[in-house]
Amino acid sequence: MKHLTVMAALLAALMIAVPAGAGTLLHDGLVSVWSFDEAPGATTAADTGGVNSNDAVFSAGMATTGSDFTTGGVLGNYLQFNGGTTTAGSAAVIPVDSSMFMTGGQMSFATWVKLDVDPNDQYTSFVGIFDSLADDYAMYAQNNGEIRMKIVNQQGQAIRPLAPGTTVDPLVGNWAHVAVVYDGAQSATTKMYINGSEVFSSWGIAGPLMTGQQSAFGGQTDPGTGDIVNTLKGGVDEAGLWNRALTSAEIGYLYNGGSGNAIMASNPEVSGAPTAPPYTTVDSATPLIRYQFEGNLTNSGSLGASGNGGHTDGTVGSLTYDSPSPTSNQYVKLDNGGDNDGSIDGDRIVVPYELASLDNGTMSFSLRADANFNYNSIFNCPENNGYWEMWIYGSDTGNNKYKARIYNNGVQVNPGLHYPGNGLDEWNHYTITWARDPENSNDSYMCLYLNGELVFASKSGWKPSGSEFYLGGGNGNDFATWSMDDFRLYGATLSATGVQQVYQESFAVPEPSTVILLLSALAGLGLLRRRR
């Protein structure tokens, strides 16, 4: 049993979400469906998706406001809410359930909405359509005429896709299909669709969403009093929640020219390409520079000897090679005595390459923090100090995070994601990708991946870097105390798929075919044992 558990864990580590449109069925990643086809007088809107049981239970205010299941929806009955005052309101509340935690970095929500009141005329600043106490992801009507959805990732970043008032105004009193797609795992793109047409697209936040989602149709529960607040005057019909990013073709299928398609009526494969980032990516490339640190700084990348690293031997500190590493026999260890003010001449590795010569690039490495102190440098450039750098904010209290930047903005991994344990003696794999904005050469896109998963995305300025860069500090930056293995520099922006492949190589994860064969063999042994 122990071997089966180990191999199953390895297989789980290898599983990468299949991009929508590549043999994906509509029900793939489906978390819950609320059809609202119950008869008038029912007290629960059942989750009819067949996978989970995220039923929406009526609040006490449903009867007093006349909110109920009603005939005349887009697809059968619908759920009508007659809230919209400061004293009366109702909601259908969904208890907290982990199936609704979008820890895979993608989410799609689609529903039919009928607003009985123009958002400009609401009694409060917003009313809940599919609301959430924690605002992990929540759809609401805003009193500036908009329909919005707030989405918050585990880094605390928020994005608010919206349909503007010019789009919403003609829809008041009529059924409209509203869908939001968040892709924080592949493209860092968020989109909103109204009646099958894209009305909002923004690039910027990435990674898993906050957890603890308690949702409600038609309003939300006041955490202090338990009262239902921000209540909707309108209806909802045929709502679906997925833990993947639907394609525009799938959104169009659900809208179906205004007639709608019931989610559970069939499970088609709706062809369509997944959302791509606004720059060019590749799934694989050959590194320009690759240091495997097998007792030397020899470059095994395509630049050959011209990319060999150099060791600057400071007056304090040391550079040594140790074993075992995550991927090979040895790794490099810089030990510059922990916290320092940057004036101490420590040890570092000089990489003879100009980072800013790569409009599209990727840097990856395995790294272990060997000391907690502020500004534990990972890489930086000798020119334009403060641009093109990565470091660890650290302290003995655990207030630590990795942060990288090209200019004034950056990407970071906050506490709790960077340090699963106490932060020391623990290997993690990091990848930074960047791409100069093809439409504005003064801007750039930057993504940070932790152990193969996209956790942060940012758009910032573009600055020169100098003719070389350092691993481990220098030029006024604190010198490092960390261990590193399998450093790679690519002349292309790797896709999320490409980053996952590099991570698997860097942590020596077995090929999927090998794991599957081993699991098959172990399963066969299990069958033989049962037959006995």
CORSULRA-V710037 format. One line per field, one symbol per residue. ss: DSSP state (A for helix, B for strand, O for the rest). psi: psi as a letter, one per 30 degrees, with the letter a starting at -180 (. if undefined). A space follows every 50 residues. Layout:
ss = ???
psi = ???
This chain:
ss = OAAAAAAAAAAAAAOOOOOOOOOOOOOOOBBBBBOOOOOOOOOBBOBOOO OOOOOBBBOOAAAAAOOBBBOOOOOOOBBBBBOOOOOOOOOBBBOOOAAA OOOOOBBBBBBBBBBOOOAAAOOOOBBBBBBBOOOOBBBBBBOOOBBBBB BBBOOOOBBBBBBOAAAAAAAOOOBBBBBBBBBOOOOOBBBBBBOOBBBB BBBOOOOOBOOOOOBBBOOBBOOOOOOBBOOOBBBBBBBBBBOOOOOAAA AAAAAAAAOOOOOOOOOOOOOOOOOOOOOOOBOOOOOOBBBOOOOOOOBO OOOAAAAOOBBBOOOOOBBBBBOOOOOOOOBBBBBOOOOOOOOOOOOBBB BOOOAAAOOBBBBBBBBBBOOOOOOBBBBBBOOOOOOOBBBBBOOOOOOO BBBBBOOOOBBBBOOOOOOOOOOOOOBBBBBBBBBBOOOOOOBBBBBBBB OOBBBBBBBBBOOOOOOOBBBOOBOOBOOOBBBBBBBBBBOOOBOAAAAA AAAAAAOOOOOAAAAAAAAAAAAAAAAAAAAO
psi = eeeeeeeeeeeeffkkkkkkfigklefkgkelkjfhgllkflgkjkjgfg eahikjkklffeeffgklkklgaeiblljkkhbglffkllljkjlkkffg jiffglkkkklkkjkfkkffglflflkkeilkefgekkklkkggglklkk kklffgkkkikljlefeeeffkflkkkkkkkkigfefhkklkkkhfkkfk kkkelllllllgkjlkkfalkjfefflklhkkjalkkikkklgljlleee eeeeehgfflkkegeliljjkkklkllhlkllfllkkekjjfhiglhkkg affbffgklljjjlflllklkllllffaellkkkjggbklgffkjaklkk jikjeffjfklkkllkkkkfkjlkhjkellkflhkflilkljkllffgil lkkllebflalljlkfeeiebgflhkklkkkkklkkjffjffllkkkkkj hfkkfkklkaakllflfllkjgalhfkklljlkklikkklgljkleeeee eeeeefghklkeeeeeeeeeeeeeeeeeeef.
